[in-house]
């Protein structure tokens, strides 16, 4: 019996990660411009309630996405050659 190995296409995930980071940088720049002209309690509340956790959440997401991609590459190598030594056995 022959098995077919299908490689994981991680390109779209890498593209998405890059887009998230680029868009966040753009958002941060635009927010800095807006904030300069909007200095009041409502601005502070908006920033605290809606924006303060965005950067750390994005960093955690991107870290997890990279770890997922690493694991998918490992699985891909093992599926391509099940007899190859795994990282745990090196």
MMTF fields as JSON, N, C-alpha, C and O atoms, coordinates in Angstrom:
{
  "mmtfVersion": "1.0.0",
  "mmtfProducer": "UNKNOWN",
  "numBonds": 359,
  "numAtoms": 360,
  "numGroups": 90,
  "numChains": 1,
  "numModels": 1,
  "chainsPerModel": [1],
  "groupsPerChain": [90],
  "chainIdList": ["A"],
  "bondAtomList": [4, 2, 8, 6, 12, 10, 16, 14, 20, 18, 24, 22, 28, 26, 32, 30, 36, 34, 40, 38, 44, 42, 48, 46, 52, 50, 56, 54, 60, 58, 64, 62, 68, 66, 72, 70, 76, 74, 80, 78, 84, 82, 88, 86, 92, 90, 96, 94, 100, 98, 104, 102, 108, 106, 112, 110, 116, 114, 120, 118, 124, 122, 128, 126, 132, 130, 136, 134, 140, 138, 144, 142, 148, 146, 152, 150, 156, 154, 160, 158, 164, 162, 168, 166, 172, 170, 176, 174, 180, 178, 184, 182, 188, 186, 192, 190, 196, 194, 200, 198, 204, 202, 208, 206, 212, 210, 216, 214, 220, 218, 224, 222, 228, 226, 232, 230, 236, 234, 240, 238, 244, 242, 248, 246, 252, 250, 256, 254, 260, 258, 264, 262, 268, 266, 272, 270, 276, 274, 280, 278, 284, 282, 288, 286, 292, 290, 296, 294, 300, 298, 304, 302, 308, 306, 312, 310, 316, 314, 320, 318, 324, 322, 328, 326, 332, 330, 336, 334, 340, 338, 344, 342, 348, 346, 352, 350, 356, 354],
  "bondOrderList": [1, 1, 1, 1, 1, 1, 1, 1, 1, 1, 1, 1, 1, 1, 1, 1, 1, 1, 1, 1, 1, 1, 1, 1, 1, 1, 1, 1, 1, 1, 1, 1, 1, 1, 1, 1, 1, 1, 1, 1, 1, 1, 1, 1, 1, 1, 1, 1, 1, 1, 1, 1, 1, 1, 1, 1, 1, 1, 1, 1, 1, 1, 1, 1, 1, 1, 1, 1, 1, 1, 1, 1, 1, 1, 1, 1, 1, 1, 1, 1, 1, 1, 1, 1, 1, 1, 1, 1, 1],
  "groupList": [{"groupName": "UNK", "atomNameList": ["N", "CA", "C", "O"], "elementList": ["N", "C", "C", "O"], "formalChargeList": [0, 0, 0, 0], "bondAtomList": [1, 0, 2, 1, 3, 2], "bondOrderList": [1, 1, 2], "singleLetterCode": "X", "chemCompType": "L-PEPTIDE LINKING"}],
  "groupTypeList": [0, 0, 0, 0, 0, 0, 0, 0, 0, 0, 0, 0, 0, 0, 0, 0, 0, 0, 0, 0, 0, 0, 0, 0, 0, 0, 0, 0, 0, 0, 0, 0, 0, 0, 0, 0, 0, 0, 0, 0, 0, 0, 0, 0, 0, 0, 0, 0, 0, 0, 0, 0, 0, 0, 0, 0, 0, 0, 0, 0, 0, 0, 0, 0, 0, 0, 0, 0, 0, 0, 0, 0, 0, 0, 0, 0, 0, 0, 0, 0, 0, 0, 0, 0, 0, 0, 0, 0, 0, 0],
  "groupIdList": [1, 2, 3, 4, 5, 6, 7, 8, 9, 10, 11, 12, 13, 14, 15, 16, 17, 18, 19, 20, 21, 22, 23, 24, 25, 26, 27, 28, 29, 30, 31, 32, 33, 34, 35, 36, 37, 38, 39, 40, 41, 42, 43, 44, 45, 46, 47, 48, 49, 50, 51, 52, 53, 54, 55, 56, 57, 58, 59, 60, 61, 62, 63, 64, 65, 66, 67, 68, 69, 70, 71, 72, 73, 74, 75, 76, 77, 78, 79, 80, 81, 82, 83, 84, 85, 86, 87, 88, 89, 90],
  "secStructList": [7, 7, 7, 7, 7, 7, 7, 7, 7, 7, 2, 2, 2, 2, 2, 2, 2, 2, 2, 2, 2, 2, 2, 2, 2, 2, 2, 2, 2, 2, 2, 2, 2, 2, 2, 2, 2, 7, 7, 1, 2, 2, 2, 2, 2, 2, 0, 0, 0, 0, 0, 6, 6, 2, 2, 2, 2, 2, 2, 2, 2, 2, 2, 2, 2, 2, 2, 2, 2, 2, 2, 2, 2, 2, 2, 2, 2, 2, 2, 2, 7, 6, 6, 1, 7, 7, 4, 4, 4, 7],
  "xCoordList": [0.846, 0.0, 0.893, 1.848, 0.58, 1.348, 0.596, -0.614, 1.345, 0.723, 1.209, 2.346, 0.357, 0.703, 0.95, 0.157, 2.043, 2.366, 2.001, 2.425, 1.219, 0.847, 1.514, 1.314, 2.289, 3.023, 2.091, 1.146, 2.375, 1.604, 2.008, 3.197, 1.045, 1.315, 1.195, 0.093, 2.322, 2.334, 2.463, 2.428, 2.61, 2.757, 1.634, 1.915, 0.365, -0.718, -0.672, -1.053, -0.211, -0.098, 0.999, 0.826, 2.127, 3.204, 2.748, 3.043, 2.031, 1.513, 0.562, 0.612, -0.303, -1.261, -0.537, -0.897, 0.475, 1.237, 1.875, 1.799, 2.501, 3.137, 2.108, 2.367, 0.945, -0.112, -0.617, -0.815, -0.831, -1.272, -0.285, -0.673, 0.993, 2.003, 2.086, 2.19, 2.041, 2.101, 0.881, 1.008, -0.288, -1.505, -1.509, -2.014, -0.944, -0.886, 0.033, -0.284, 1.154, 2.071, 1.358, 1.482, 0.619, -0.14, -1.191, -1.343, -1.911, -2.904, -2.259, -2.794, -1.119, -0.429, -0.024, -0.145, 0.452, 0.83, -0.393, -0.351, -1.465, -2.682, -3.268, -3.751, -3.224, -3.745, -2.918, -3.469, -1.606, -0.752, -1.135, -1.149, -1.444, -1.87, -3.201, -3.361, -4.146, -5.466, -5.347, -5.954, -4.558, -4.429, -3.855, -4.207, -2.99, -2.422, -3.496, -3.37, -4.554, -5.621, -6.806, -7.791, -6.712, -7.85, -7.336, -7.185, -7.075, -6.511, -7.554, -7.597, -8.386, -9.354, -9.616, -9.012, -10.506, -10.804, -11.388, -11.098, -12.213, -12.814, -11.739, -11.828, -10.745, -9.62, -8.873, -8.569, -8.587, -7.874, -8.681, -8.131, -9.987, -10.839, -10.874, -10.79, -10.997, -11.0, -9.709, -9.72, -8.599, -7.297, -7.178, -6.716, -7.59, -7.488, -8.408, -7.995, -9.647, -10.629, -10.472, -10.805, -9.973, -9.98, -8.605, -8.451, -7.63, -6.346, -5.208, -4.262, -5.271, -4.121, -3.747, -2.574, -4.695, -4.38, -4.121, -3.739, -4.326, -4.194, -2.764, -2.568, -1.775, -0.373, 0.068, 0.583, -0.121, 0.266, -0.492, 0.077, -1.76, -2.531, -1.987, -1.883, -1.642, -1.073, 0.264, 0.54, 1.095, 2.381, 2.185, 2.875, 1.242, 0.965, 0.458, 0.883, -0.447, -0.988, 0.124, 0.191, 0.99, 2.068, 3.053, 3.558, 3.325, 4.201, 3.589, 4.269, 2.31, 1.622, 1.549, 1.685, 1.337, 1.277, 2.626, 2.675, 3.727, 5.063, 5.319, 5.891, 4.897, 5.077, 4.258, 4.727, 3.043, 2.227, 2.922, 2.978, 3.454, 4.151, 5.367, 5.629, 6.104, 7.251, 6.806, 7.432, 5.73, 5.221, 4.697, 4.867, 4.064, 3.569, 4.736, 4.647, 5.831, 7.019, 7.614, 8.043, 7.641, 8.142, 7.272, 7.779, 5.975, 5.054, 5.236, 5.197, 5.431, 5.634, 6.875, 6.852, 7.969, 9.199, 8.989, 9.46, 8.28, 8.035, 7.128, 7.318, 6.157, 5.283, 6.032, 5.759, 6.976, 7.761, 8.731, 8.989, 9.268, 10.228, 10.027, 10.685, 9.123, 8.826, 10.024, 10.031, 11.035, 12.209, 13.282, 14.271, 13.088, 14.069, 14.028, 12.961, 15.174, 15.166, 14.413, 14.557, 13.62, 12.901, 13.818, 14.855, 13.432, 14.251, 14.367, 15.377, 13.344, 13.389, 14.464, 14.991, 14.793, 15.766, 17.162, 18.064, 17.381, 18.73, 19.535, 20.689],
  "yCoordList": [-1.181, 0.0, 1.248, 1.339, 2.171, 3.401, 4.531, 4.693, 5.299, 6.457, 7.717, 7.787, 8.675, 9.948, 10.969, 11.117, 11.656, 12.691, 14.04, 14.388, 14.785, 16.121, 17.126, 17.09, 18.003, 18.992, 20.098, 20.48, 20.609, 21.717, 23.009, 23.297, 23.769, 25.066, 26.14, 26.58, 26.555, 27.529, 28.964, 29.902, 29.138, 30.479, 31.429, 32.551, 31.018, 31.932, 32.326, 33.442, 31.425, 31.766, 32.8, 33.736, 32.624, 33.612, 34.964, 36.011, 34.926, 36.174, 36.859, 38.077, 36.075, 36.638, 37.259, 38.346, 36.572, 37.11, 38.446, 39.413, 38.488, 39.733, 40.848, 42.002, 40.49, 41.501, 42.016, 43.22, 41.114, 41.533, 42.528, 43.573, 42.182, 43.055, 44.396, 45.442, 44.37, 45.604, 46.484, 47.696, 45.872, 46.639, 47.211, 48.31, 46.464, 46.973, 48.186, 49.154, 48.141, 49.293, 50.497, 51.612, 50.276, 51.358, 51.911, 53.127, 51.026, 51.459, 52.28, 53.314, 51.827, 52.542, 53.946, 54.901, 54.07, 55.394, 56.295, 57.462, 55.758, 56.552, 56.938, 58.057, 56.013, 56.323, 57.436, 58.316, 57.394, 58.442, 59.809, 60.802, 59.863, 61.125, 61.593, 62.77, 60.678, 61.025, 61.472, 62.46, 60.73, 61.021, 62.405, 63.038, 62.882, 64.228, 65.302, 66.293, 65.108, 66.099, 65.748, 66.484, 64.649, 64.182, 63.794, 62.609, 64.752, 64.527, 64.836, 65.948, 63.869, 64.056, 62.697, 61.686, 62.7, 61.485, 60.393, 59.21, 60.807, 59.843, 59.157, 57.961, 59.907, 59.347, 58.316, 57.218, 58.686, 57.764, 56.484, 55.383, 56.643, 55.473, 54.586, 53.362, 55.194, 54.43, 53.641, 52.458, 54.319, 53.665, 52.504, 51.42, 52.735, 51.7, 50.516, 49.363, 50.795, 49.734, 48.984, 47.802, 49.651, 49.034, 48.811, 47.922, 49.585, 49.496, 48.935, 48.378, 49.064, 48.705, 47.229, 46.889, 46.36, 44.926, 44.428, 43.275, 45.292, 44.866, 44.438, 43.378, 45.24, 44.903, 43.598, 42.722, 43.439, 42.175, 40.966, 39.883, 41.153, 40.043, 39.654, 38.47, 40.648, 40.374, 39.656, 38.725, 40.076, 39.402, 37.945, 37.065, 37.685, 36.293, 35.48, 34.344, 36.065, 35.376, 35.022, 33.89, 35.982, 35.739, 34.698, 33.882, 34.724, 33.705, 32.315, 31.369, 32.202, 30.911, 30.467, 29.278, 31.395, 31.063, 30.534, 29.557, 31.176, 30.687, 29.298, 28.441, 29.07, 27.748, 26.701, 25.582, 27.053, 26.137, 25.792, 24.626, 26.811, 26.576, 25.673, 24.794, 25.879, 25.014, 23.567, 22.652, 23.363, 22.009, 21.391, 20.195, 22.206, 21.703, 21.285, 20.276, 22.049, 21.665, 20.36, 19.515, 20.195, 18.939, 17.77, 16.723, 17.956, 16.897, 16.592, 15.431, 17.615, 17.436, 16.592, 15.692, 16.895, 16.106, 14.655, 13.743, 14.437, 13.068, 12.313, 11.115, 12.984, 12.329, 11.997, 10.983, 12.853, 12.619, 11.462, 10.7, 11.329, 10.265, 9.792, 10.287, 8.839, 8.376, 7.76, 7.683, 7.323, 6.699, 7.704, 7.345, 8.948, 9.986, 10.229, 10.159, 10.513, 10.781, 12.068, 13.08, 12.002, 13.2, 14.04, 13.562, 15.28, 16.161, 15.636, 15.869, 14.928, 14.404, 13.331, 13.13, 12.632, 11.549, 11.971, 11.134, 13.238, 13.697, 14.08, 14.487],
  "zCoordList": [0.0, 0.0, 0.0, 0.771, -0.845, -0.955, -0.263, -0.422, 0.505, 1.142, 0.439, -0.03, 0.376, -0.246, 0.848, 1.778, 0.722, 1.696, 1.108, 0.006, 1.846, 1.405, 2.334, 3.548, 1.769, 2.546, 3.033, 2.342, 4.244, 4.795, 4.086, 3.951, 3.643, 3.02, 4.1, 4.426, 4.647, 5.732, 5.239, 6.036, 3.941, 3.379, 3.775, 4.199, 3.652, 4.05, 5.528, 5.883, 6.384, 7.806, 8.038, 8.819, 7.354, 7.465, 6.919, 7.497, 5.807, 5.233, 6.207, 6.378, 6.843, 7.801, 8.99, 9.442, 9.493, 10.631, 10.26, 11.018, 9.094, 8.648, 8.484, 8.823, 7.964, 7.769, 9.114, 9.276, 10.086, 11.42, 12.026, 12.549, 11.945, 12.542, 11.818, 12.458, 10.506, 9.727, 10.002, 10.175, 10.039, 10.308, 11.724, 11.952, 12.675, 14.042, 14.132, 14.825, 13.446, 13.428, 12.829, 13.336, 11.757, 11.135, 12.102, 12.224, 12.784, 13.768, 14.883, 15.281, 15.383, 16.466, 16.022, 16.789, 14.79, 14.272, 14.152, 14.539, 13.623, 13.459, 14.818, 14.992, 15.778, 17.104, 17.756, 18.418, 17.568, 18.132, 17.561, 18.289, 16.273, 15.659, 16.242, 16.563, 16.378, 16.916, 18.368, 18.783, 19.124, 20.56, 20.821, 21.817, 19.957, 20.144, 20.173, 20.892, 19.39, 19.361, 20.257, 20.303, 20.951, 21.76, 23.139, 23.436, 23.953, 25.29, 26.346, 26.872, 26.658, 27.732, 28.393, 28.032, 29.343, 30.091, 29.193, 29.37, 28.228, 27.317, 26.462, 26.187, 26.053, 25.301, 26.137, 25.671, 27.372, 28.268, 28.489, 28.489, 28.676, 28.896, 27.653, 27.76, 26.484, 25.231, 25.077, 24.736, 25.336, 25.206, 26.195, 25.837, 27.421, 28.444, 28.149, 28.272, 27.761, 27.563, 26.246, 26.164, 25.224, 23.894, 23.266, 22.429, 23.647, 22.949, 23.786, 23.23, 25.095, 25.928, 25.847, 26.005, 25.611, 25.56, 24.144, 23.948, 23.165, 21.776, 21.431, 20.837, 21.79, 21.487, 22.129, 21.433, 23.448, 24.077, 23.514, 23.379, 23.191, 22.611, 21.245, 20.923, 20.45, 19.134, 19.262, 18.505, 20.208, 20.424, 20.814, 20.301, 21.725, 22.121, 20.931, 20.722, 20.156, 18.991, 18.003, 17.523, 17.7, 16.737, 17.255, 16.485, 18.547, 19.135, 18.984, 18.586, 19.303, 19.176, 17.72, 17.43, 16.815, 15.397, 14.91, 14.161, 15.332, 14.955, 15.535, 14.862, 16.784, 17.388, 16.643, 16.431, 16.246, 15.459, 14.147, 13.758, 13.462, 12.194, 12.398, 11.577, 13.476, 13.781, 13.951, 13.415, 14.694, 14.916, 13.618, 13.382, 12.786, 11.497, 10.606, 9.905, 10.626, 9.848, 10.367, 9.581, 11.693, 12.267, 11.826, 11.424, 11.906, 11.485, 10.007, 9.6, 9.214, 7.779, 7.504, 6.665, 8.227, 8.048, 8.457, 7.778, 9.566, 10.014, 9.053, 8.841, 8.476, 7.507, 6.226, 5.583, 5.858, 4.651, 4.848, 3.916, 6.057, 6.35, 7.788, 8.703, 7.988, 9.349, 10.071, 11.299, 9.323, 9.936, 10.33, 10.97, 9.953, 10.309, 11.813, 12.424, 12.412, 13.853, 14.172, 13.487, 15.21, 15.629, 16.518, 16.979, 16.751, 17.589, 19.007, 19.671, 19.483, 20.838, 20.991, 22.085, 19.88, 19.944, 19.594, 19.581, 19.309, 18.937, 20.143, 20.01]
}
